[in-house]
Amino acid sequence: MDAAHDPNLTALWCRAIAEELHRSGIARAVLCPGSRNGPLLHALHAQLAAACLSHVDERSAGFLALGMAKQLGQPVAVCVTSGSALANLLPAATEAHAAGVPLILISADRPWEAHDASSPQTMRQQGLFGHFVRHDLLLGEPIADDRALRSLRARVCWLVHHSRQDGGPVHLNVPLRDPLTPARDPAWSDYQLSRPALIGRAQGSPAVRIAARQADGVSRDASQWRALIGDLPAEVRGLIVAGPAAGLEPAQLDQLALSTGYPLIADAPGGLRERCTSVIATADALVSGPVGQLKAELIIQAGPGSLARSTYEYLDRQHCPWLVLAGGDANPDFLHRATAAVHKPGADDLKQLADILGRAPEAWRSAWQEGELSARRALRAQMQEEPWGEVLAAHLAVNHPGFALLHVASSMAVRHANLHCLPGVRLRPITANRGLNGIDGTLGTFLGELAAHPGNGLLLIGDLAALHDLPALAAGRAPGPAGAIVVINNDGGGIFDFLSVAQLPAYRQLVRTPHGMDFSHIAGQFGLVYHVVDSPEELARRLDQAALGAGLMLIECQVDGDAVARHRSLIARMAGPAA
């Protein structure tokens, strides 16, 4: 694609939006004149041509689009400029909301720096429609970035899907910078972008093919599946990637993996490692070695994407069809990579999918399975030699017997568990706050889980996450929950040591934030039994006591800040010899 097709970045951005609206089934649009939305008007007209109706008044335009959508039974777009023009769509939006009529409300906006700066026709536009829209999507300003453009295309597809599926209006707010006129910008140079980012999918298909929900008891037939995933070679090298809250029964995913021979990569939280028989638990390490050179031909994703950077970067390098099995209505992870999505597939759906896919090549399956076995052996061997520190303390804690539930905090604790919790070692629920992966409320979440759980529990948590939620410990006083809170105290945010920000001059002061505190007085304040440990033998002894005790014990592991070197050493050993 020649850069002359898009004389400036704004034109490229708006063309991508218009293309995905059209490819997702938007056949009609009502266009209202304006300056800020001028690039959108030109892009929509280029895609829809005679199917565009120009109208000078935004309030009437909203109802014109409403009437078209009611007659067609399909979403219709209406495009307005920034400022009060958008407010004139509210009456039509309220009617569309009440009547379940699909509308795509598109507004241009000024860039962020123009807000609260006395710029004309500038107001806060996101949230204007309140609960009268099913979804309210605010885009960022245009950027010539491959992932951003692929994500833009995918999000427009999902927005149209939500309007059609949910039966109501959705809002797309598009901030645009000058130049707004579709003329060549002297500052705009040729861009190096992938085909999916620049012109979308082949044959003019939408960036993401999204299957509508099936009626209860109705499964998809083979032709519907093939329309979604396209033509695939025989014996596809496929991967299944599943995170917590996948919305599918573990037995269903396990059967899909067994039927196809696809490796099933599953993070520790979520229950899949305990309940599936074909799990790859060491992918975080394997993809750093020879296995990471293997190329997939299909990725099937259920639930959130992988937690570890090494795994999700490996997945992002796979240039192949990407099928999302979505358990809920939220947009999935890796949205910019998805080529097709299915909401809430049933057991019959997955059986039909497995029949179409057939079996993966034996060499593909064996490479992952042998790598998994080798990595597990390496992990066990390394832990026999590992010196006292964060890595060994985490390994011993998450694998200690006698606890009916394990919760791992965000940041390093969940990453340790992801690497050290192997299938079949301790068959118990492993939970984590994977919704937003934040440290906020970790103690409270764990104690809430114990309040609703018949057995005892163990929490692995870092010092900053523990300090962040101290008031929750009031719920841990006796008589109350039983178990152990294991605090890995490396005096600050150790996870940041793995990032490039650790090289900055003021890193320790501004980012790692050492606090110099221990947890002895904190435990005493809340009436908790407290022990500090500095050896694997002492940690094991205190965990034994906590597992048999009636109350809650706080165990503080004081460790040096050497986790980066030790963690990377373990990853390298588990990954196997260099390819």
C-alpha positions in Angstrom: 0.0 0.0 0.0 1.5 3.3 -1.1 1.6 6.1 1.5 0.0 8.4 -1.0 -3.3 6.6 -0.3 -3.2 8.3 3.1 -1.6 11.7 2.8 -1.5 12.1 6.6 -1.8 10.1 9.8 -5.3 11.3 10.5 -6.5 10.1 7.1 -4.9 6.6 7.8 -6.6 6.4 11.2 -10.0 7.4 9.9 -9.8 5.1 6.9 -9.1 2.1 9.3 -12.2 3.0 11.3 -14.4 3.4 8.2 -13.1 0.1 6.7 -13.8 -1.9 9.8 -17.3 -0.4 10.2 -18.1 -1.3 6.6 -16.6 -4.8 6.8 -18.4 -5.4 10.1 -21.7 -4.9 8.3 -22.5 -1.2 8.6 -24.2 -0.4 5.4 -25.7 3.0 6.1 -24.5 6.2 7.8 -25.9 9.7 8.5 -23.2 12.3 8.2 -23.4 15.7 9.9 -21.1 18.5 8.6 -18.2 19.8 10.7 -14.5 20.5 10.7 -13.2 18.2 13.4 -15.1 15.2 12.0 -14.2 16.1 8.4 -11.6 13.2 8.0 -14.3 10.8 9.3 -16.8 12.1 6.9 -14.5 11.6 3.9 -13.5 8.1 5.1 -17.0 7.0 5.7 -18.2 8.4 2.3 -15.3 6.6 0.6 -16.5 3.3 2.0 -20.2 3.7 1.9 -20.7 6.2 -1.0 -24.4 6.4 -1.9 -25.3 4.7 1.4 -24.4 7.9 3.2 -27.0 10.6 4.0 -25.8 14.1 4.8 -28.0 16.1 7.2 -27.3 19.5 8.8 -29.0 19.0 12.2 -27.5 16.4 14.6 -30.7 15.9 16.6 -32.7 14.9 13.5 -29.7 13.0 12.2 -29.9 10.7 15.2 -33.5 9.9 14.6 -32.9 9.4 10.8 -30.3 6.8 11.7 -32.7 5.3 14.3 -35.4 4.9 11.6 -33.0 3.3 9.2 -31.7 0.9 11.9 -35.3 -0.1 12.9 -36.2 -0.7 9.3 -33.0 -2.6 8.4 -32.7 -4.5 11.7 -28.9 -3.7 11.5 -26.7 -1.1 13.1 -26.5 2.3 11.4 -23.8 4.9 12.0 -24.3 8.6 12.7 -21.2 10.8 12.7 -21.0 14.3 14.3 -18.3 16.8 15.1 -17.0 17.8 18.5 -18.8 19.8 21.2 -22.5 20.3 21.6 -23.1 18.5 18.3 -22.8 15.3 20.2 -25.3 16.3 22.9 -27.9 16.5 20.2 -27.7 12.8 19.7 -28.9 12.1 23.3 -32.6 12.0 22.5 -32.1 9.4 19.8 -29.8 7.5 22.0 -32.4 7.3 24.8 -35.0 5.9 22.4 -32.6 3.5 20.8 -31.6 2.3 24.3 -35.2 1.8 25.4 -36.2 0.1 22.1 -33.1 -2.0 21.7 -32.2 -0.4 18.3 -28.5 -0.8 17.3 -26.8 2.6 16.6 -23.2 3.5 16.2 -22.7 7.0 17.5 -19.4 8.4 16.2 -18.1 11.7 17.5 -14.9 13.5 16.6 -13.0 15.1 19.5 -10.1 17.5 20.0 -6.9 16.0 21.3 -6.2 15.8 25.0 -4.1 19.0 25.2 -7.0 21.1 23.8 -9.3 20.2 26.7 -9.6 22.7 29.6 -7.6 25.1 27.5 -10.4 27.4 26.2 -10.5 25.6 22.8 -13.7 26.1 20.9 -16.2 23.2 20.5 -14.4 21.3 23.2 -16.0 19.5 26.1 -15.8 16.2 27.9 -17.5 13.8 25.5 -16.9 10.3 26.9 -19.6 9.4 29.4 -22.1 12.0 28.0 -24.7 9.2 27.2 -24.4 7.6 30.7 -26.2 4.3 30.9 -28.0 4.9 27.6 -25.2 3.4 25.6 -24.2 -0.3 25.8 -20.5 0.6 25.4 -18.5 3.9 25.4 -15.2 3.6 23.6 -12.7 6.4 23.8 -9.8 6.1 21.3 -6.4 7.6 21.7 -5.0 10.1 19.3 -3.8 8.7 16.0 -0.4 7.0 16.1 1.5 5.2 13.3 2.2 2.2 15.4 1.5 -1.4 14.2 -0.1 -2.7 17.3 -2.2 0.5 17.8 -3.6 0.2 14.3 -4.4 -3.5 14.6 -6.0 -2.8 18.0 -8.0 0.1 16.5 -9.4 -2.2 13.8 -10.3 -4.9 16.3 -12.0 -2.6 18.7 -14.2 -1.1 16.0 -15.3 -4.7 15.1 -16.1 -5.4 18.7 -18.0 -2.2 19.1 -20.3 -3.1 16.1 -20.7 -6.6 17.5 -21.8 -5.2 20.9 -24.4 -2.9 19.3 -25.8 -5.7 17.2 -25.6 -8.4 19.9 -26.9 -6.3 22.8 -29.4 -4.4 20.7 -28.8 -0.7 21.5 -26.5 2.3 20.9 -22.7 2.4 21.3 -20.5 5.4 21.3 -17.1 5.8 19.5 -15.2 8.9 20.4 -12.4 9.8 18.1 -9.8 12.5 19.1 -8.1 13.9 16.0 -5.2 16.2 15.5 -4.4 18.5 12.6 -4.0 18.2 9.7 -7.7 17.5 9.3 -8.0 18.1 5.6 -7.3 15.0 3.5 -4.3 16.6 1.8 -0.7 15.7 1.9 1.1 16.7 5.1 4.7 17.8 4.4 5.7 16.3 7.8 4.2 12.9 7.0 6.7 10.3 5.8 6.1 6.8 4.5 5.2 4.4 7.2 6.4 0.8 7.8 3.3 -1.1 8.9 2.2 -4.7 8.6 -0.6 -5.6 6.1 -3.1 -6.3 9.0 -2.5 -2.9 10.4 -2.4 -1.0 7.1 -5.3 -2.5 5.2 -6.9 -5.0 7.5 -7.6 -8.7 6.8 -7.5 -10.4 3.4 -10.5 -10.2 1.1 -12.0 -7.3 3.0 -13.1 -9.3 6.0 -13.4 -7.5 9.3 -10.3 -7.5 11.5 -12.1 -9.9 13.9 -14.9 -12.2 12.8 -17.2 -12.3 15.8 -19.8 -15.1 16.0 -23.2 -14.1 17.3 -24.5 -16.0 20.4 -26.3 -19.2 19.6 -29.7 -20.0 21.0 -29.7 -22.3 24.1 -29.2 -25.8 23.0 -28.1 -24.9 19.5 -24.5 -25.6 18.4 -22.5 -24.4 15.4 -22.1 -26.6 12.4 -18.9 -27.3 10.6 -19.5 -24.6 8.0 -19.9 -21.9 10.6 -16.7 -22.9 12.3 -14.8 -22.9 8.9 -16.2 -19.4 8.1 -14.7 -18.2 11.4 -11.2 -19.8 11.3 -10.7 -20.0 7.5 -8.8 -22.6 5.6 -6.2 -24.4 7.7 -3.6 -27.0 6.6 -4.0 -30.6 7.6 -2.4 -31.5 11.0 -2.3 -27.9 12.3 0.4 -26.9 14.8 -2.0 -25.4 17.3 -1.8 -24.0 20.9 -4.5 -23.5 23.5 -3.9 -20.7 25.9 -6.2 -20.5 28.9 -6.3 -18.1 31.9 -8.6 -17.9 34.9 -12.3 -17.0 34.4 -12.2 -18.5 31.0 -16.0 -19.0 31.2 -15.6 -22.6 30.0 -15.5 -25.8 32.1 -11.9 -27.1 32.6 -13.2 -30.5 31.3 -14.2 -28.9 28.0 -10.9 -27.3 27.4 -9.1 -30.5 28.5 -11.1 -32.6 26.0 -10.4 -30.1 23.2 -6.7 -30.3 24.0 -6.8 -34.1 24.2 -8.8 -34.4 20.9 -6.6 -32.1 18.9 -3.2 -32.9 20.6 -2.7 -29.1 21.1 -0.5 -28.2 24.1 -2.6 -26.4 26.7 -0.7 -23.5 28.3 -2.4 -22.6 31.6 -1.3 -20.2 34.3 -1.4 -21.4 37.9 -4.5 -19.5 39.0 -7.8 -20.5 37.7 -8.0 -24.3 38.3 -6.9 -25.6 35.0 -3.6 -27.1 36.1 -5.4 -29.1 38.8 -8.2 -30.3 36.6 -6.7 -30.8 33.1 -4.4 -33.7 32.0 -2.5 -32.1 29.1 -1.3 -28.9 30.7 2.0 -27.1 29.8 2.9 -25.5 33.1 6.4 -24.4 32.3 5.8 -22.3 29.2 7.2 -19.2 30.9 10.6 -20.9 30.7 10.2 -23.1 27.6 9.7 -20.1 25.3 13.1 -18.8 26.3 14.7 -21.9 24.8 14.5 -24.1 21.7 10.7 -24.5 22.1 10.4 -20.8 21.7 11.6 -21.2 18.1 8.6 -23.3 17.2 6.0 -21.6 15.1 2.3 -22.1 15.7 -0.3 -22.2 12.9 -3.4 -21.6 15.1 -3.8 -20.2 18.6 -7.0 -20.8 20.6 -7.4 -18.5 23.6 -9.9 -18.9 26.4 -10.0 -16.3 29.2 -7.2 -13.9 29.9 -3.9 -14.2 28.2 -0.7 -15.5 29.8 0.7 -13.6 32.8 4.4 -13.9 32.1 6.1 -11.4 29.7 8.1 -14.2 28.0 5.0 -16.2 27.2 2.8 -13.4 25.9 5.7 -12.0 23.9 6.2 -15.4 22.3 2.4 -15.6 21.5 2.5 -12.1 20.0 5.2 -13.2 17.6 3.1 -16.0 16.1 1.6 -14.8 12.8 -1.3 -17.1 12.5 -5.1 -17.3 13.0 -6.1 -16.5 16.5 -9.5 -17.8 17.8 -10.9 -16.5 21.0 -13.4 -18.6 23.0 -14.9 -15.8 25.1 -16.7 -16.7 28.3 -18.2 -13.3 28.9 -19.0 -10.0 27.1 -15.8 -8.2 27.8 -13.2 -7.7 25.1 -10.6 -10.4 25.3 -6.8 -10.0 25.8 -4.7 -9.9 22.7 -7.6 -8.1 21.0 -5.2 -6.7 18.4 -4.3 -10.2 17.4 -7.6 -12.0 17.3 -9.0 -13.0 13.9 -12.2 -14.6 15.2 -14.2 -14.9 18.4 -17.0 -17.0 19.7 -19.1 -16.2 22.8 -19.8 -19.0 25.2 -19.3 -22.0 23.1 -20.9 -25.2 24.4 -19.6 -28.7 24.6 -21.1 -29.6 21.3 -19.5 -26.6 19.7 -16.1 -27.6 20.9 -16.5 -31.1 19.8 -17.4 -29.9 16.3 -14.3 -27.6 16.4 -12.1 -30.5 17.4 -13.5 -32.7 14.6 -12.6 -29.9 12.0 -9.1 -29.4 13.4 -8.1 -33.0 13.6 -4.8 -33.9 15.2 -1.6 -31.8 15.5 1.6 -33.3 14.1 3.3 -35.8 16.5 6.6 -33.8 16.3 4.8 -30.6 17.5 3.1 -32.3 20.4 6.3 -34.2 21.4 8.4 -31.0 21.4 6.2 -29.3 23.9 5.6 -32.4 26.0 9.3 -33.3 26.2 10.2 -29.7 26.9 7.7 -29.7 29.7 9.1 -32.9 31.3 12.6 -31.6 31.0 11.7 -28.2 32.6 10.0 -29.9 35.5 13.1 -32.0 36.2 15.3 -28.9 35.9 13.1 -27.0 38.4 13.3 -29.8 41.0 17.0 -30.1 40.5 17.6 -26.4 40.8 15.5 -26.2 44.0 17.7 -28.8 45.6 20.7 -26.5 45.1 19.0 -23.1 45.5 20.4 -20.8 48.2 18.1 -19.1 50.6 16.4 -16.2 49.0 13.2 -15.1 47.4 13.1 -17.8 44.8 13.5 -20.7 47.2 11.2 -19.2 49.8 8.4 -18.8 47.2 9.0 -22.3 45.9 8.7 -23.8 49.3 5.7 -21.8 50.3 3.5 -22.5 47.3 4.3 -26.2 47.4 3.9 -26.8 51.1 1.3 -29.4 52.0 -1.5 -29.0 54.5 -3.3 -25.9 53.1 -6.7 -26.3 51.4 -6.3 -23.0 49.4 -3.5 -21.0 48.0 -3.8 -17.3 47.0 -0.9 -15.5 45.3 -0.6 -11.8 45.3 0.1 -9.8 42.1 3.6 -8.7 41.1 6.2 -11.3 41.8 4.2 -13.7 44.0 1.9 -14.8 41.2 4.8 -15.1 38.8 6.7 -17.3 41.2 3.6 -19.5 41.6 3.2 -19.6 37.8 6.6 -21.1 37.5 6.7 -23.3 40.6 3.2 -24.7 41.0 3.3 -27.9 38.8 0.2 -30.0 38.0 -0.4 -32.9 40.3 1.9 -31.7 43.1 -0.7 -30.0 45.3 -4.3 -30.4 44.1 -5.9 -27.4 45.7 -7.5 -24.2 44.3 -5.0 -21.5 43.4 -6.5 -18.0 43.3 -5.2 -14.5 42.4 -6.7 -11.1 41.6 -6.1 -11.4 37.8 -8.9 -9.0 36.9 -6.5 -6.0 36.8 -3.4 -7.6 38.3 -3.1 -4.9 41.0 -1.8 -5.3 44.5 -4.7 -3.4 46.0 -6.8 -5.4 48.5 -4.8 -8.6 48.5 -5.1 -9.3 52.2 -8.8 -8.5 52.1 -9.4 -10.8 49.2 -7.6 -13.7 50.8 -9.4 -13.3 54.1 -12.7 -13.1 52.3 -11.9 -16.3 50.5 -11.2 -18.0 53.8 -14.4 -16.7 55.3 -16.3 -18.5 52.5 -14.0 -21.6 52.3 -14.3 -24.6 54.6 -10.6 -25.2 55.1 -7.4 -23.2 55.9 -5.4 -21.2 53.4 -2.0 -19.9 52.5 -1.2 -16.4 51.0 2.1 -15.6 49.4 2.5 -11.9 49.2 5.2 -9.3 48.8 6.0 -6.6 51.4 4.6 -3.7 49.4 1.3 -5.5 48.7 1.0 -6.4 52.4 1.7 -2.9 53.5 -0.9 -1.6 51.0 -3.8 -3.5 52.7 -3.0 -3.6 56.4 -6.5 -2.7 57.7 -7.9 -5.9 56.3 -5.9 -7.9 58.9 -8.6 -6.9 61.4 -10.6 -9.7 59.8 -7.9 -12.2 60.6 -8.1 -12.0 64.4 -9.0 -15.1 66.4 -11.4 -16.8 66.4 -11.2 -16.4 62.6 -9.6 -17.9 59.6 -6.8 -20.4 59.9 -3.6 -20.7 57.8 -0.6 -18.6 57.0 0.3 -15.3 55.4 3.8 -15.6 54.0 5.4 -12.2 53.4 8.4 -12.0 51.1 10.2 -8.9 52.5 12.9 -7.7 50.1 12.4 -4.1 51.3 10.5 -2.6 48.4 9.1 -3.3 45.0 11.4 -6.1 43.8 9.5 -6.7 40.6 10.7 -3.4 39.3 14.3 -4.7 39.5 13.4 -6.8 36.4 12.5 -3.7 34.3 14.6 -1.1 32.5 13.5 1.6 34.9 15.9 0.0 37.4 18.8 1.6 35.4 17.7 5.1 36.1 19.7 7.2 38.7 16.8 7.8 41.2 15.3 4.3 40.8 15.5 3.2 44.4 14.1 6.3 45.8 11.3 6.9 43.3 10.3 3.4 42.1 11.6 0.6 44.3 10.8 2.6 47.5 12.6 0.8 50.2 10.7 1.1 53.5 13.0 -0.5 56.1 10.1 -2.0 58.1 9.5 -5.5 59.4 6.1 -7.0 60.2 6.5 -7.9 63.9 4.6 -5.0 65.4 2.0 -5.1 62.6 1.3 -8.7 63.5 1.1 -7.9 67.2 -1.3 -5.0 66.6 -3.7 -7.4 64.9 -3.3 -10.3 67.3 -1.6 -12.6 64.8 1.1 -15.2 65.6 4.3 -13.9 64.1 7.6 -15.6 63.1 10.5 -14.3 61.0 12.5 -16.9 59.1 15.8 -16.8 57.3 16.3 -20.4 56.2 14.4 -23.1 54.3 14.3 -25.3 57.4 12.8 -22.6 59.5 10.2 -21.7 56.9 9.1 -25.3 56.5 8.8 -25.7 60.3 6.6 -22.6 60.7 4.5 -23.6 57.7 3.9 -27.0 59.4 2.8 -25.3 62.5 0.5 -23.0 60.6 -1.1 -25.8 58.7 -2.0 -27.6 61.9 -2.9 -24.5 63.9 -6.4 -23.0 64.5 -5.5 -19.4 63.8 -3.7 -17.2 61.3 0.1 -17.0 61.4 2.1 -14.2 59.7 5.5 -15.6 58.5 8.0 -13.0 57.3 10.8 -14.2 55.0 13.6 -11.7 55.1 15.5 -12.0 51.8 18.2 -10.2 49.9 17.4 -8.4 46.7 19.0 -11.0 44.4 15.7 -12.3 42.9 16.6 -11.1 39.4 19.7 -13.2 39.0 18.3 -16.3 40.7 15.0 -16.2 38.8 16.8 -15.8 35.4 19.2 -18.6 36.3 16.2 -20.8 36.9 14.5 -19.8 33.7 17.6 -20.5 31.7 18.0 -24.0 33.2 14.4 -24.9 32.7 14.4 -23.6 29.1 17.0 -26.2 28.1 20.2 -25.8 26.0 20.3 -22.9 23.6 19.0 -23.7 20.1 
